[in-house]
C-alpha cells in the first residue's frame, strides 16, 4: 500500500507541470470568461453583475441570429461532404493505389491541411473572383459569369467548397490508417466469394471504418468558422 501511494505521488509530480499550465492557460481563462459574461466589465472598472442581460441582448441581435443560422447551414453541408469524401478517397487509394502513386496522392491532398489561411484565401479568391479562373472557364463554354463571392447562395457554397477542400486530406489520413488495420483476409475471402469492389466497400470497409472522431472533429471545426453576415 505504501509503495502504491509512493508511485501515485511520483506520477502526480510528473504530470504536475503540464497540469499547472493547463489550469493557468485553459481552465482558469474559461472560468473567468464565464463569470465575466454575466457582468458589465470594461477592464478599467470593476465588473458589475448583470445576470442574463448580456445573453438576452446577444440572442435578440439579428446579426447574431443570422450568423448562427449560417453556421448551422455551413456545418450541415461541410461535415457530411468531407466525411464521405475522405472515406471514399481513402478506400480508393487503399484498393487501387497502395503504392508510391497512392503515397503521392495522399501527400498532395494533405498539403491544403498545412497551408496557411492567408494562402488558401488568396488562392481561392483568385479562382473565384469575377475575372478569376473559374469564370474564365465558364466563359469559354459561352455561359454567363457567376458572382461566387458576392451572391447570398454562391458565397455560402464557395466557403463550403473551400472548407471541404482544406480538411478532406486530414480525415483521409485517419480513414486510410483505419482501413489498413482491417485484416486483408476479409477482403480475400470476399473476393473468393465473388464480391466486387463496391460490395467489399459497403460490406467490409464502411462498417469497419465508422469513426466518430472524424465527425466530431469536423463538427467542432465547422462551428469554429466565422459566418458573420447581415440578416
N, C-alpha and C positions, 0 to 999 in steps of 0.2 A: 504493500500500500504506500509506503514512504517513497519507494522508487518510482511508482507511478505518479505521485504528486510532484516529485522532483523533475521527471521527464515532462510533465504537463507545464510546470513552471518554466523550464528551459524552452519548450516550444513556444510559449507565450512571449518570452523575451525575443525570440527570433522574429516573430511577426509584429512585435510592438512598434518598430519604426514605420512600417507600412501602415499599420493601424492608425497611428498618430497622424500621418499625412492624409489618410482618407477622411478621418474625423475633421481635421482642420480645414481641408480644402474642398471637401464634398458634403459631408453630413451637416456640419455647422452652417455653411452658407445656405443650404437648403432650408434648414430650420429658421434661420434669420429671415430669408425671403418670405417664408410662410407667415411669420409674425408680422413683418412689415406690410404684407398685403392687406392686413386688417387695420392698418393705420394710415394717417396722413403724415408723410415724412419727406422732408426736402434736404436732408443731410445737415443743414445749418442749424436746425431747431430740433428739439426733442420730438420723438414720434407721438402723435395724438391718436388714440384708439377711435376708430370709426366703424368697427364691426364689418358688416357685409356691404357697406356703401360702395367700396371700390368694385366689387364683383357685380353689383346691381348696375352701376354705370357702365361696366365693361360689356355686359350682355345686352344692354339697351342700345349700344353703339351700333349703327347699321353697318359700318365698315368692318367691325369685328365679326358680326354675324355673316357677312358676305365672305370674309376671309376663312372662317370656319367651314362654311359650306363648300368653298372651293378646295380647301384642304381635304375634306372628306371625299369629294369627287376625284381629286388627284390620287388619293390613296386607293380608292376602289378601282381606278383604271390601271395604275402602275404595278401594284402588288401582284395581281394575277398574271399580268403580261410578263413581268420579269421572272416570276417563279416558274411559269410554264415554259418560257423561252429558254431559261438557263437549264432546266431539266432536259428539254428536248435536245439542245445543243450538246450537253454532256453525254447523253445517250448516243447521239450520232457519232461523236468523236470516239467514244469507247467502243462502239460497234464497228465503225469503218476506218477510223484513222488512229488506231492505237499504235502510233509510230512517231517518227520525227515530225512529220507534217502535222499530226494532231497536237504535238507539243508546241509547234509554231502557232497554230490556230488558238490554242489556249492562251499563249503569251500575248498574242495580238489582241484578243478580246479582253485581256486583263489590263492593257495599257490605259483605257479610259478610267479605270478604277483609281489609278495612282496619279492621273493627270490633275492639275490644279483646276479649281473652279474658274479662275480667270481665263485659262487656256481653253477650257471647254466652252465657256460663254462666248469667247471671241470666235472660236471655230464655227459654232452653230449660228452665231449672228451673221457671219459671212455667208453661210449656206442658205439661211432663211430670210435674209434681208430682201426688200423689194427688188433689188437688182442683183440678188445673190445667185448662187449656182443652181439651186432648186428651181427658181423661177425661170432661169435661162433654159433649163431642160424642158420645163413646161411650155415655154415659148417656142421651142424647136418643134413641138408637136402641134403648134397652132392654137394652143389653149391660152386663156387669159391668166395673168399672174394672180397669185394669191397673197393676201396680206397675212402672212403666217404669224407675225409678231404683234399685229395690231388688232386683229379681229377677236371677238369675245370667245368664240369656239376654237378658232385656229390657234390662238395663243395658248390655251389650255392644252390642246393636242400637241403643240410643239414642245411645251415643257415636259409633258408626259413622255414623249419620244426621247428627248434628251436624257431624262432620268433613267429610263429603261436601258438606253444605250450605255450609260455610265455604270450602272450597277450589275448588269447581267453577267459580266465577266467574273465578278466576285462570287456570285451564287453558283456560277458554272463550276468553279473550282471545288466548292463544297459538295455539290452533287456528284461531280466526277470522282472525288475521293470515296464517296459512299458507294457509287457503282462499282468501283474497283474492289471494294470489300465483299461484294456479292460473290459467292462461290461459283466458279466457272462451270462446275459440274451441273448446276441447274440449267445453264444455257445449253450445254452439250446434250443433256437429257431432253430438253425441249426440241433441239434440232433433230435428234433421233426420232422423236415423236412426230416430226413434220411441221413444227411451229415455224412460221415465218418471222421476219424482223418485227413487224407490228405486234404480232401475238406475244413474242418474247418481251417486248417493251411493256405492254399492258398487263401481262400476267406475272412477270418477274421484276423488271426494272422499276416500274411505277409503284407497286406495293412496298418494295424494299427501300425505295428512295424517299418515302414520305418523311420530310424533315421539317419539324415545327420551327427550327431555328431560322430557316430561310424566310418563312412567312413572318415570324416575329420581328426579325431584323428589318425586313422590307417595310413592315408596317410602321415601326419606330422611325426609320429614316424618312418615310413619306410624310409622317406627321411633323417632322422637323423642318420640312421645306416651307419657306415663306411664300404664301399665295395671297398676299395683301392686294386688295383691289377696291374699286369703287362699287357701291351697292347698286 
